[in-house]
Amino acid sequence: MKFTTITPILSTILLSLSVTGTPVTMNTNTNIKVKGARDSSDNCIIPPDLKSDPTLVPEFGVKAGQNPTGTGDCDGILDEKTGKPIKIPCSCPPDRDTFIRALEDNVALGYVVNNPGVAISFPTDGSNASKAARIYASIVTLQNLNGLGVGCPDSSTTLSAQWAAIS
């Protein structure tokens, strides 16, 4: 199989793995869908040096399922103008492990898997610029978690407030 016939995402993954010296095996079954940097059994195939340090991933600041109304919406962050909670899907924000797996996939590729036009980085130093980049990567991962524009709204977290606090 020629590299030109491999999807761009898979090419990026294979190149990343070959640069790090990780052995690469490939199934030539063209019916396999590749999403991010995980194999078909959801095992992480991201080289360890490209994985996100979970301690650097910003906390959501909101728990899913707060004060459900019975119609699928729950309380999110407080609206600054009204002082009342903004209604968000009760499934938002996602559980942290699911979110970190998606963030790692995006970081390994350098863009959002479900929105490839959005480039991201995840610098690990303590500068405000790096913190802002990590928060941005988290926000766009959250908003595109399940597809292009299909995820959780920013109002399901305190990420925007965290970003504003360091800007």
N, C-alpha and C positions, 0 to 999 in steps of 0.2 A: 504494500500500500504506500502510495506517495504521500508526503506531508501536505501537499496541496489539496488532497481529498479529505483531510481531517478538518473538523469544525474548528473555528478560531479558538473557542474556549479550550477544547482538548489540546490543540497545538500549544497553547500557553501553558497548560498544566504539564504536558510532556516536556516542554523546553525547561520549565522550572525544575522538574524532577531530574532531568538529565544534567543540568548545571550543578545540582547539589550532589550528584553521584548516586542518587537513589535508583535502584534497579527499576526499569520500566518494562512491564509486560502489557500487551495490548490484545484485546479481543477484536477481531475484525467483523463481528456481527454489526451490521449497519443499523439494526433496529434498536440498539441501546441508546437511550437518551442520556446525555451527560449534563448534569446540573452542578455548576460550581466545581469544587475540587474534592469531591467525594465519589467513592465508587458506588456501584449499584446497591450495595448493602448498607449504605450510609456510613461506611468506615472512612475516617479522615485519611486522605492521601496527601495532605499538605505537609511539606517538609517541616520539621520542628522549628527551624529558624524563621519560617514565614507565619507561624501560628501567632495569634494575638495573645498577649499576656492578659488573662482574665482580670487581673487586679487593675489593669489600665482601662478596662471597658467601663464607661460611665454607668452608674446605677440609674435605673429608671425613675426612682423617686415616687412611684405609684404602683399599687398592686392591682392586678386584674380582678374583676368581679366585685368591685365595691358598690354597695347600695344599688343592686339591680332593680330595674323598674318593671321587669316582666316582659318587656318588649325587645330585649336584646341589648339595651344600652345600660351603662353603669356610670359611676362618677369618675371623672378624670381630675385634672388639675383645676384649681380655682380660677375663674375668670377674674382678671384684675379689675374690670369695670363694675361687675355686678357682685363679686364676692361669692358667687354660687359656682358649684362644680360644673365644668364643661362635660357634657354627655359624650361618652366614647363607647365603642363596642366592648361588651363584657369580656371578650377574649383578649383584650389589650391591656397592658403590653403583654407580649408572649413570655413564656417561661425563659429564664435566663440561659439555660443550656441550649435551647433551640435557637435563641437569638445569637449566642456566641458562635455556634456552628455556622450560621448564615454569614455573620460578620467575618469569620475566618475565611470562608470561601471567597467573599468579596475582596478582602485584603490580599489574599494570595494571588488573585487575578489582577488587582489594581483598578477594578471597576465593579459596579454593582451587577451581579449576575442577571437579575431580572430587569435591569435598566442599563445596558452596556454603555450608553452615552455618558454616564456619570462616573467620572474617575474618582477614586478615593485613595487615601494613604492612611497609615496608622503608625506614625512616628512614636518612638518610645521614650523620648527625653521628657523632662518636666517643664519645658517652656510653655507659655500660654499659647503660642502658635501651634505647638504639637497637641496640646490639650484640645484646642479648637478643631484641629484636623480629626482627632479621635471622636469628638462629639458629632462632627459633621458626618463622618463615616457611619456612626451609630444611627443618626437620624435617617439618612437615606437607605440604610439597610432595613430599618424598621418600617419605613414607608413603602418599601418594595419587597417585603418579606415573602409574599406568596405569589408574586407576579408584578408586572409593570404597573406601578401605582396601587397595588393591592397589598396592603399591610395594615399597619396601625398608624393612626394620626399622631403627629408630634404632640398634640394635647393629651396623649395618653402617657406622657412622661414629663419630667422636668428638664429634659435635655436643652430646650431653648433657653430656659432660665440659667442653666449652667453655662451655656455658651455666652449669654449676655454678661454673666458675672466675671468672665475672664477677658472680655473684649474691651 
